[in-house]
């Protein structure tokens, strides 16, 4: 689990690097193995055989498993916290964000949790007389892990775009919004900035750039990036992702209803308006129109 936790960090954050502090993650492993030193690693002959004969009823194995369970749930919670923060920051700073990455890692974590629950149940059954059930749970856990590993590899091969990461120095808007709000920014100033932003979006159409980020838009519209983030996420009550994709959908709606562009396919339109995947286009389009692009064109 420490390795999986570090892996999730490395996949999510572009500036993640291993350092000496990460050696602290070895502590549970070291403690768990120190417990086994006297009666396993240093024992010999009959003493070691006796230990393995009654291993699962020994206090060493009880403590060993307890440390393992505490470690697992500590890190699984840590992974969910990282993924929650990652999704929030991505939606607030990027368009066409890699929500696939979030969904993929979230699904993978759920699978690991399911497998581990099977293992816990299996270990409980170990101390009962239901030996057949123990064997089947053992097979279920092993098969699930094998399938998860195959799915993991196939997903990585089929979706190389999954691995787009964020800068760990980025913060969720709520972490700095109050400080900016405390500055002498009148409602009139904010309204002017919002109007300036909307006019710029309509006239210059920066949303046509598939990889547009809030930093790039802030530079173009000449509003400090944190102020722009607060304007969109708090005053317009939208994620940057939703804000930009709304304009993309409106542009797509115009093209779909244009009789002179009947020959242009939906796939061509989605790329033309700034989307870079069919799934994200259909999801966003249906969110704003309650229709698929094809159904909208035919109405």
HELIX and SHEET records of a PDB file:
HELIX    1   1 UNK A    2  UNK A   12  1                                  11    
HELIX    2   2 UNK A   20  UNK A   26  5                                   7    
HELIX    3   3 UNK A   27  UNK A   36  1                                  10    
HELIX    4   4 UNK A   37  UNK A   41  3                                   5    
HELIX    5   5 UNK A   45  UNK A   53  1                                   9    
HELIX    6   6 UNK A   55  UNK A   57  5                                   3    
HELIX    7   7 UNK A   59  UNK A   93  1                                  35    
HELIX    8   8 UNK A   99  UNK A  126  1                                  28    
HELIX    9   9 UNK A  131  UNK A  158  1                                  28    
HELIX   10  10 UNK A  160  UNK A  162  5                                   3    
HELIX   11  11 UNK A  174  UNK A  182  1                                   9    
HELIX   12  12 UNK A  187  UNK A  204  1                                  18    
HELIX   13  13 UNK A  206  UNK A  208  5                                   3    
HELIX   14  14 UNK A  214  UNK A  221  1                                   8    
HELIX   15  15 UNK A  225  UNK A  230  1                                   6    
HELIX   16  16 UNK A  231  UNK A  235  3                                   5    
HELIX   17  17 UNK A  240  UNK A  256  1                                  17    
HELIX   18  18 UNK A  259  UNK A  261  5                                   3    
HELIX   19  19 UNK A  266  UNK A  272  1                                   7    
HELIX   20  20 UNK A  278  UNK A  289  1                                  12    
HELIX   21  21 UNK A  293  UNK A  298  1                                   6    
END                                                                             
